[in-house]
Amino acid sequence: MNATNGLHIRLTLARPDFELQVDLALPSTGISVLFGPSGSGKTSLLRCVAGLERPTVGRVSVGGELWQDDATGVFRPPWTRDLGYVFQEASLFAHLDVQGNVEFGLQRARRTGSAAALARAIDLLGIGPLMHRSPTHLSGGERQRVAIARALATQPRLLLLDEPLAALDPARRQEILPWLEKMRDELHIPMLYVTHSAEELARLADFVVSLDAGKVKVAGPTHLVLSQTDSRIIVGDEAGVVLKATVAERDLPWHLAKVAFAGGVLWVRDTGMALGQSVRLRILARDVSLSVQAAQDSSIQNHIAGQIESIADDAHPSQALVRVRCGDSCVVSRVTRRALSALNLSQGTQVWVQVKSVAVMS
């Protein structure tokens, strides 16, 4: 990454139970997810970037613009940092309708194109029909979309989102996730997104930073981080990988679509996707089995040739996580230690990957 692009964060901040200490270079566009358990330092890092907390040592640069540099005495207060901040609660003004709430952001923007930016945010988040409603008559998901639009009205160079779905019930989370995906794909600014939800990470993240007790456990592109078996950030039933694919064929009679990725092809449910459309796939380790020979007369439709790259211990001693290289991609399978022994599986073994289920995330 070019030193003048993206988001660069280096800081040290003492907390009661740990010391937050990070040195990160993040992409200039897309969503970088800060992931980890409660109390790992995610929100503290976000607040330092916003200037709401001042670290012991710090340097924050956005697109080559210094917001903080203790070495040269630079510290821009929060109200001068070109950012938008979305909290867990929407915190809308009850005495204003939706239009009044989103236009409030324009008072801070005061720059050419603010009205156009607001209009785009309203369209991007689909809140046009809500403009004359009171916040008290909005669902939780609608309120968060309004809060995000208000933040985007300032035309920020950086958008910070602190667990924006944490206060929503499951149905409202599913309602707002597609809008966040659309925002990720259409906005060309960096976004820092705090969550401890594996589903939100899998659906939204372009880049992942896993924090534990204030330290970076692992950081990198989502598909690489999730396929690691030696430094896993998601354990249990939600462990798996994320792949980028393209719709290559539709089988209308059987309501299926063939998607191609850098390692083979998979059949998935056809949800009306267009040929050539880019999609994000999530394959859980529990839904992947391995065979040393091509399956015959099997109900499993997805079979991909691969080679075992590594075998790591799983949470329970009876099981292992096997990372398999398929072309330029990797998948992870959860198998029993007994099966490893019976099939004589080890690093370098050629196998057939059998994928029982694939989730199309977007």
N, C-alpha and C positions, 0 to 999 in steps of 0.2 A: 504494500500500500504506500502510495506517495505520501511523504511527510506533510504535505500541505493539504491533504484531503482527509476526510473522515473525522472521527472523534478520537482524541487522545486524552487519556485520563491517567494521571499518576498521583496518588495521594495516600496519606497515612492519617488515620483518625482513631484516637483512643476511645473505646466504649467500655462500659462497666464490666462486661464479660469477655471481651476480646479486643484485639486491635485490627481495625480495617486497614488493609495494606494491599493496594492494587496498582498495576502498571499495565494499561490496556491500550491497544490500537484497534478501533472498531470501524466497520465499513461506513462509507459516506452516504449510503442509501439503505432502505430496508429496515427490518426490525431486528435489533440485537436484544435477546432476552437475557435478563439477569435471573438466574434460576437457583433455587436452593431452599432449604427449610426455613421456617420462621426464625428470626434472630441471627441469620447468617451475614447480615450487612447489606442486603439489597437496597432497602429504602434509604439507609444512611448514605450509600454511594450516590443514589439519585439526588438526595438533598445537597450533597457536596457539589455535584455538577451544577445544580440550580443556584448555588451560592447561599442556600438557607442555613447551611452549617459550614464552618470554616475548618478544614483539616489542619493538623499540626504541620504537615508538609503537603503541598499540592501544586499541581499543574494541570490545567484544563484548556484544551484547544479544540475549536470546532471549525473545520474547513480552513485551517491556518490562522484563525482569529483567536488570540489569547484572551481567555476570560479570567484565568488565574495563573500566576507564575511567581511563586515565592522567591525564586532566585533573583528576579528583577523587581520585586515589589509590586507586581500587578495583581489587583483584586477588584473585579467588577462586581458591584452589588447586584442582588437578584433582579431588580427592576430594570437594569441596563443590559441584562443577558437576553439575547434574542432567542427565547425558547417559549414553548407552550407546556403546561403542566396539567395532567389529568390525574385526579386522585381517586381513591376507592369510592367515595361518595361524590355524586355529581355536583353538589353544593350550588344549585341554581338559585337565582334570586326569586323568591316566592311572589314578590310584588310586580314582577315583570312577566310578560308572556314569553314564549320561545323566541320570537323575533327580537324582543328587547334584550333577552339574555345573550343571544349570539352577537348582536350588534354592540354589546358592551365591550367585546374584544376590540372593536374598531377604535375605541377611544384611546387604547394603548398603542395601536398600530401606527396611526398617523403617517402613512407613507403612500406613495403612488401605487395604485392597484389594489388597495385594501378592500374596496367594495367588490371587485372582481374575485379576489381571493375568498371572501366570505360567500359569494354566490357559488363558487366552486365547491367549497366545504359543505354547503347546504345540499348541493346536488350529489356530491360524493357519498354523503352519509344518509341520503334519502329522507331528510327531515322537512322538506318543502311543505307537505300536508299538515305539519304540526305547528307551523309558525304562529298561529293565533291562539294556540292552546296554552292554558296555564300549566306550569310544572307539576302542580298537584294532580293533574289529570293525565299524566304520562306514566307509562310503565317504567320499571327500573332500566331496562335496555334503552328505551327512548330517551330517558334523562341522560344516560351516559353518552349517547350519540350527540345530543345537544351540547354537552360539556366538551366533547372532542371538537365539534364544529367551532365552538367559541374559542378554543385554544388555537385552532388552525387559522382563525380570522386574523390573528396577529402576524401571519406569514412567518412563522418561526423558522430558524435554521436548524432547530433541534426540537423534537417532541418527546417529552417524558411521560410515561404512563405507569402509575404505581398501583398495580393489581386492580385495574379498572373493572374486572368482572367479579371480584371477591365478594361484593355485597349482593350479587344477583343470584336468584335461584337457578337451577339447571336449565329450565325452559328459557329464561331470559338470556342466559349465557349463549345458548344455541342461536338465539335471535340476533345477537350482536356480533358473533364471531365472523359471519360472512362479510359484514361491513368493515371489520378490522382487516380481513384478508384483502378486500378491495383497496383499502387505504394503503396497505403495504405495497400492493402491486402498482398503484397509480401515483403515489407521492414520491418525490425524488429528494427526500430529506432523511437524515438518520433518525431513528426512533429507538429509545431505550425503554424496554418493557419489563416490568417486575412481575414475577409470578412464581408460585410453587406448584402450579398445575402442569402435569405432564401432557395433558391434552392441548392446552394452550401453547405450550412449547412446540409440540409436534405440528400444530396447524399454522402457527404464525412465524416462528423463528427462521431467519436467514442465517443468524450467527448466535452462538450460545456462549454465555459466560456462567459457569457453575461456581457458586460461592459456598464456602463452608467455614464458619467461625472467622469471617473477615478475610479469608485468603482465597485466591483463585485456584480452584481444584483443576479445572480444565477450561479451555476457551478455543473456539474454532467454528468453522462452518457446520451447520446443523447435521448434515448427512455424515460428516466425519466423526463428530462428537458422539452421536447416538450409536454408531456402529462399533465403538470401542468396547472391548470386553474387560480390559485391565483396569480402566478408571471409569466405571459406570456411574452415571448421574441419575439414571432411572432404574429402579429395581422392582422386582415382583412382576405382576401380570402386565404392567404397562411398559416393560422393557421391550425395545424394538428399534427399527430403523425408519428413516424417512427417505424416500426416493423421488426425484423429479422425473416425470415421464411425459410422453406425448401420445395423444389418441391417434392410433394408426388405422383402426378398422372398427366398424360397428356391425354387429350381428343382430339385426332387427328382430328376426323371428324368436331368438332366445334372449333378447333384452340384455345382451352383453356387449362389451367394448374391449378391443385389444389395445393395450397401451405398451409403447416401446420405451425402454430405459437403457442406460449405458451398461448393459449386461444381459439383455434378453427381452422377452415380451411376457406380459401377464394378461389374463382375462379378468375383467372386473365388471361389476354391475353397470349397465348403461343408464346414466341419469340424464340423458339428453345432451351429452357432450358433443361438440363439433369436431370433425376430423381436423387434425393439426393442433387442437387445443392443448395447452400445457396444463398438467395436473400434478398435484402432490399426493404421493401415496404413503401410507403408514402400514408397515408390516410388523406385527408383534412377534416376539421370539416364540411365544407359546403356540403360534399358528404355523410354525415352520418345522418340518420334519426332514430327516436326511436318509438317503438310501445309497448303497454302493452300486446299484444298478438301476437302469431305467425302469420305472413302474409300468406294469402291464395291467390293463383292465381295472384301473383305479378311478374312483369318483373324484379324486383331486385332479383338477384340470391344469394347474400350473406347475410345470417341471422345468427347472433350469440347471444346466451343468455348472459346476463350480469346484473350487479347491479350498480345503480347510487352511486358513491362515493362522488361527490360534484357538486355544481351548482354555477357558478360565473357570474358576470356581463360581458357582452360583450361591444364592443365599442359603440354600439347604445343601448339606454334603452329598445328598443322593443325586444332585443335578449339576449340570455344567452348561455354560454358555459357549457356543461354538460360532466363531466368526468365519464366514465362507466368502471367498472372493469369487464374484460372478462378473467376468469382464472387467469394466472399470468401476463397478459398484460392489458393495458388500451387504450381506444380510446376516442376521444373527438368529441362531436356532437354540432353543432350550431342550436339551436331551438328558436322559438319565445316565449316570456313570455306568450302569449295567449295560445300556445300549452301546456306549462308546467301546466297552470291552468286547461285547458280542460281535460288533461290526468291525473291530480292530481299527477304529478311527483315530487318526493322529494328525499332527501338522503335516501338510503336503498331500494328504489323501484326496483323490478325486472322488467327488460325490455328486449325487443328484439332489437338488434342493426342491422340496415339495411344499408349496405354499397353499395352505388350506383356506386362508381368508386374507383379503386385501381391503383396506379402508381407503376410499378416495376422499382426501381431506379437502380439496378445493378444485 
